[in-house]
Every structure is written in C-alpha cells, then in structure tokens.
Amino acid sequence: MNSSRLPRKLVAEIGGKPMLQHVLERCLQSTAARATVLCRVSQAVAD
C-alpha cells in the first residue's frame, strides 16, 4: 500500500476491478496450486 511509484497499487482499479482482484482470479485459475491464500496487511485490502 505504501509504494512510492504507485501508492495504494493493490487497490488501484484496472478495467473496473482492483489489481488485487485480478491477481486472485488468476491464482484461482491455476491448475498447479492446491490452494490460494490471501494474507492482508491493511484494512484497505480487507475492504
């Protein structure tokens, strides 16, 4: 969340969705992973 080049980049919208949502959707599509786990460090990510 404290990126110097792009502050709040995890929740920045790309194509109408937060960047983190794009990443999670890609992880869930993976056939190599048995589980997808999100550990949050800020309330903004949880919201």
Sequence and secondary structure as in RCSB ss.txt:
>XXXX:A:sequence
MNSSRLPRKLVAEIGGKPMLQHVLERCLQSTAARATVLCRVSQAVAD
>XXXX:A:secstr
   SSSTTGGG EETTEEHHHHHHHHHHH SS S       SHHHH 
